[in-house]
Amino acid sequence: MVGPPGAGKSMLAARLPGLLPDLTPAEALDVSLVHSVAGMLEDGLLLRRPPFREPHHSASVAALVGGGHRARPGEISLAHLGVLFLDEWPEFPRPALEALRQPMETGRTTISRANAHVTYPARFQCIAAMNPCRCGHLGDPARECAKAPGCGQDYQMRLSGPLLDRMDLTIEVQPLPPAELARAPIGEKSDIVAARVAAARDRQRARGGARCNAEAEWDALQSTAESEALTLLETASTRLRLSTRGTVRALRVARTIADLAGLPRTARAHVAEALAFRHRMPGRNG
């Protein structure tokens, strides 16, 4: 999520865990074991809800991916099957951000020591929030600094291309004027959205193989997509120069959009919407 300070990015991220289904008994055991190893399991009770972790942007590599003298699990493992929220994303140390790349792809992290190698699970949803530039007001002529737009490009270049390629959705979050905020209609309640998410997860499990679409293989995704959808994806991948990873992830997002709509096939419109979410950073080409 990219937007100026006070636009509601952190608030939106904090609401996501409430939309996710409860952990299954097997998932609850996996998550609880990680927290137990970290000494964070309260009263020995299993965790039933997806965890939500929000480390400070000063966190080190060891704090994020795990390490230390006893090879303790890091924040990404404590967020296993839940949400890892990285606020002020470009402010994290570059080595810490780059260390996230492999776990985001494999769903696990390995901590190597002289006498042991410890592997922890790390299948998490990474939600990142950032200002478009250091001053936070890129694109607002009344408030942006004198270095715009160069400041925005410099700030966002702290994030590498391979890291951005692993982010499936990029959205701009704009603040609402006070008058518009006061007259805004009441939106859907969280329990209604959560029921729609749970139904989509049930459809994903019913197809078999993967726990959710984020783990689905290409053949499974392709088999439920209409030919027009695959043609659009192929054309767009060439024109937008998407990596193989980006192409697969775009189809996963499209399949999820179809599941949320309760549709059995991934249509051309679903692929088009998924492609619109690929990383388009304001003030940064590519």
MARLO-455081 format. One record per residue (C-alpha): residue number from 0; residue in one letter; x, y, z. Coordinates in steps of 0.02 Angstrom, whole numbers, m for minus. Last residue first. Layout:
BEGIN
[NUM, a, [X, Y, Z]]
...
end
This chain:
BEGIN
[285, g, [418, m16, m730]]
[284, n, [438, 170, m702]]
[283, r, [438, 246, m529]]
[282, g, [347, 405, m477]]
[281, p, [196, 309, m415]]
[280, m, [238, 123, m402]]
[279, r, [147, 11, m523]]
[278, h, [179, m162, m453]]
[277, r, [50, m282, m526]]
[276, f, [m127, m240, m469]]
[275, a, [m191, m199, m643]]
[274, l, [m134, m372, m698]]
[273, a, [m254, m451, m574]]
[272, e, [m400, m349, m640]]
[271, a, [m362, m399, m820]]
[270, v, [m346, m581, m769]]
[269, h, [m517, m576, m684]]
[268, a, [m596, m491, m835]]
[267, r, [m529, m629, m950]]
[266, a, [m616, m762, m846]]
[265, t, [m554, m886, m715]]
[264, r, [m684, m1024, m707]]
[263, p, [m790, m1091, m563]]
[262, l, [m863, m922, m510]]
[261, g, [m907, m880, m329]]
[260, a, [m854, m698, m346]]
[259, l, [m720, m721, m212]]
[258, d, [m663, m877, m307]]
[257, a, [m648, m779, m470]]
[256, i, [m541, m646, m384]]
[255, t, [m435, m786, m311]]
[254, r, [m407, m862, m483]]
[253, a, [m353, m691, m547]]
[252, v, [m230, m674, m402]]
[251, r, [m156, m844, m442]]
[250, l, [m147, m798, m626]]
[249, a, [m48, m641, m582]]
[248, r, [67, m745, m471]]
[247, v, [107, m862, m614]]
[246, t, [147, m718, m730]]
[245, g, [251, m628, m600]]
[244, r, [355, m783, m566]]
[243, t, [386, m808, m751]]
[242, s, [444, m628, m756]]
[241, l, [329, m496, m826]]
[240, r, [391, m396, m974]]
[239, l, [234, m288, m979]]
[238, r, [209, m324, m1164]]
[237, t, [255, m508, m1150]]
[236, s, [159, m542, m991]]
[235, a, [10, m445, m1061]]
[234, t, [m1, m556, m1215]]
[233, e, [14, m718, m1117]]
[232, l, [m110, m661, m985]]
[231, l, [m234, m605, m1117]]
[230, t, [m222, m773, m1204]]
[229, l, [m243, m865, m1039]]
[228, a, [m402, m769, m1001]]
[227, e, [m473, m798, m1175]]
[226, s, [m441, m985, m1153]]
[225, e, [m543, m990, m992]]
[224, a, [m449, m1033, m834]]
[223, t, [m484, m1183, m720]]
[222, s, [m352, m1298, m796]]
[221, q, [m221, m1160, m800]]
[220, l, [m223, m1135, m612]]
[219, a, [m202, m1321, m579]]
[218, d, [m63, m1335, m707]]
[217, w, [26, m1181, m637]]
[216, e, [36, m1246, m458]]
[215, a, [m70, m1178, m316]]
[214, e, [17, m1118, m158]]
[213, a, [m49, m939, m159]]
[212, n, [m216, m1012, m214]]
[211, c, [m247, m1089, m43]]
[210, r, [m214, m1251, 50]]
[209, a, [m159, m1330, m114]]
[208, g, [m194, m1501, m189]]
[207, g, [m381, m1511, m194]]
[206, r, [m513, m1414, m291]]
[205, a, [m619, m1417, m133]]
[204, r, [m481, m1325, m38]]
[203, q, [m494, m1176, m155]]
[202, r, [m682, m1173, m147]]
[201, d, [m676, m1177, 43]]
[200, r, [m553, m1031, 42]]
[199, a, [m675, m931, m65]]
[198, a, [m817, m969, 57]]
[197, a, [m708, m912, 203]]
[196, v, [m667, m749, 112]]
[195, r, [m852, m715, 80]]
[194, a, [m892, m750, 263]]
[193, a, [m751, m633, 316]]
[192, v, [m824, m494, 207]]
[191, i, [m992, m510, 294]]
[190, d, [m910, m521, 466]]
[189, s, [m807, m365, 430]]
[188, k, [m958, m256, 398]]
[187, e, [m985, m189, 224]]
[186, g, [m971, m2, 204]]
[185, i, [m1066, 139, 287]]
[184, p, [m1082, 284, 167]]
[183, a, [m955, 426, 174]]
[182, r, [m1031, 593, 224]]
[181, a, [m908, 633, 365]]
[180, l, [m761, 568, 264]]
[179, e, [m809, 679, 118]]
[178, a, [m807, 834, 228]]
[177, p, [m643, 783, 311]]
[176, p, [m556, 755, 142]]
[175, l, [m517, 571, 112]]
[174, p, [m337, 513, 110]]
[173, q, [m270, 417, m42]]
[172, v, [m213, 237, m36]]
[171, e, [m123, 179, m193]]
[170, i, [m128, m7, m221]]
[169, t, [4, m139, m260]]
[168, l, [m45, m322, m261]]
[167, d, [55, m480, m294]]
[166, m, [218, m430, m208]]
[165, r, [357, m553, m254]]
[164, d, [412, m448, m404]]
[163, l, [439, m302, m284]]
[162, l, [577, m401, m198]]
[161, p, [659, m449, m363]]
[160, g, [653, m266, m419]]
[159, s, [740, m201, m264]]
[158, l, [661, m82, m141]]
[157, r, [774, 64, m94]]
[156, m, [733, 129, m266]]
[155, q, [569, 190, m192]]
[154, y, [653, 331, m98]]
[153, d, [761, 387, m245]]
[152, q, [611, 387, m363]]
[151, g, [504, 483, m240]]
[150, c, [639, 612, m206]]
[149, g, [661, 640, m393]]
[148, p, [480, 693, m413]]
[147, a, [495, 802, m313]]
[146, k, [650, 882, m235]]
[145, a, [560, 1042, m183]]
[144, c, [447, 948, m63]]
[143, e, [268, 897, m93]]
[142, r, [133, 991, 2]]
[141, a, [31, 1103, m114]]
[140, p, [77, 1010, m273]]
[139, d, [19, 843, m199]]
[138, g, [97, 710, m311]]
[137, l, [230, 657, m185]]
[136, h, [169, 698, m10]]
[135, g, [261, 579, 105]]
[134, c, [416, 684, 140]]
[133, r, [524, 531, 109]]
[132, c, [429, 478, m46]]
[131, p, [275, 377, m95]]
[130, n, [245, 336, 89]]
[129, m, [251, 152, 129]]
[128, a, [148, 4, 183]]
[127, a, [189, m181, 166]]
[126, i, [76, m331, 191]]
[125, c, [165, m499, 182]]
[124, q, [48, m647, 194]]
[123, f, [143, m787, 280]]
[122, r, [209, m961, 247]]
[121, a, [364, m959, 357]]
[120, p, [397, m1134, 425]]
[119, y, [559, m1154, 524]]
[118, t, [716, m1247, 471]]
[117, v, [861, m1268, 593]]
[116, h, [1036, m1312, 534]]
[115, a, [1157, m1365, 671]]
[114, n, [1334, m1364, 740]]
[113, a, [1412, m1215, 654]]
[112, r, [1246, m1127, 634]]
[111, s, [1127, m1110, 488]]
[110, i, [951, m1042, 505]]
[109, t, [835, m1108, 370]]
[108, t, [676, m1016, 320]]
[107, r, [513, m1083, 252]]
[106, g, [371, m1036, 135]]
[105, t, [477, m1061, m22]]
[104, e, [450, m897, m116]]
[103, m, [422, m773, 26]]
[102, p, [556, m867, 124]]
[101, q, [682, m836, m18]]
[100, r, [648, m650, m35]]
[99, l, [638, m601, 147]]
[98, a, [828, m590, 167]]
[97, e, [826, m448, 40]]
[96, l, [723, m343, 160]]
[95, a, [838, m376, 307]]
[94, p, [994, m339, 204]]
[93, r, [917, m171, 147]]
[92, p, [882, m112, 324]]
[91, f, [696, m70, 343]]
[90, e, [653, 112, 302]]
[89, p, [587, 65, 129]]
[88, w, [439, m25, 211]]
[87, e, [376, 110, 329]]
[86, d, [257, m23, 398]]
[85, l, [297, m206, 370]]
[84, f, [147, m311, 419]]
[83, l, [171, m499, 426]]
[82, v, [2, m586, 421]]
[81, g, [m48, m763, 465]]
[80, l, [m9, m942, 415]]
[79, h, [167, m919, 489]]
[78, a, [182, m743, 564]]
[77, l, [297, m806, 704]]
[76, s, [400, m883, 564]]
[75, i, [419, m715, 475]]
[74, e, [453, m628, 641]]
[73, g, [603, m736, 682]]
[72, p, [620, m911, 750]]
[71, r, [759, m937, 878]]
[70, a, [927, m1003, 824]]
[69, r, [990, m1020, 1003]]
[68, h, [1133, m896, 988]]
[67, g, [1035, m780, 875]]
[66, g, [941, m823, 718]]
[65, g, [772, m792, 642]]
[64, v, [707, m716, 480]]
[63, l, [651, m545, 544]]
[62, a, [744, m523, 708]]
[61, a, [901, m603, 637]]
[60, v, [899, m486, 487]]
[59, s, [882, m336, 602]]
[58, a, [724, m241, 647]]
[57, s, [736, m50, 636]]
[56, h, [574, m45, 536]]
[55, h, [478, m105, 688]]
[54, p, [403, m279, 677]]
[53, e, [215, m298, 645]]
[52, r, [156, m477, 673]]
[51, f, [m22, m538, 656]]
[50, p, [m56, m721, 695]]
[49, p, [m199, m818, 614]]
[48, r, [m324, m867, 750]]
[47, r, [m336, m1030, 846]]
[46, l, [m173, m1024, 943]]
[45, l, [m154, m1179, 1050]]
[44, l, [m149, m1152, 1237]]
[43, g, [10, m1184, 1338]]
[42, d, [m32, m1042, 1458]]
[41, e, [33, m914, 1333]]
[40, l, [141, m979, 1192]]
[39, m, [281, m851, 1168]]
[38, g, [435, m949, 1217]]
[37, a, [502, m943, 1038]]
[36, v, [493, m1133, 1026]]
[35, s, [313, m1121, 1088]]
[34, h, [270, m990, 957]]
[33, v, [332, m1106, 821]]
[32, l, [236, m1254, 894]]
[31, s, [78, m1149, 907]]
[30, v, [80, m1108, 722]]
[29, d, [98, m1290, 670]]
[28, l, [m34, m1351, 795]]
[27, a, [m159, m1218, 742]]
[26, e, [m131, m1267, 560]]
[25, a, [m172, m1449, 597]]
[24, p, [m327, m1401, 697]]
[23, t, [m383, m1281, 557]]
[22, l, [m343, m1099, 586]]
[21, d, [m491, m982, 595]]
[20, p, [m539, m895, 433]]
[19, l, [m460, m728, 381]]
[18, l, [m558, m566, 380]]
[17, g, [m507, m517, 558]]
[16, p, [m325, m540, 510]]
[15, l, [m345, m403, 376]]
[14, r, [m405, m263, 489]]
[13, a, [m230, m216, 551]]
[12, a, [m174, m189, 371]]
[11, l, [m317, m68, 338]]
[10, m, [m277, 35, 493]]
[9, s, [m93, 42, 447]]
[8, k, [m133, 109, 274]]
[7, g, [m263, 235, 332]]
[6, a, [m216, 391, 233]]
[5, g, [m131, 470, 383]]
[4, p, [39, 487, 302]]
[3, p, [34, 487, 112]]
[2, g, [2, 331, 9]]
[1, v, [71, 167, m54]]
[0, m, [0, 0, 0]]
end
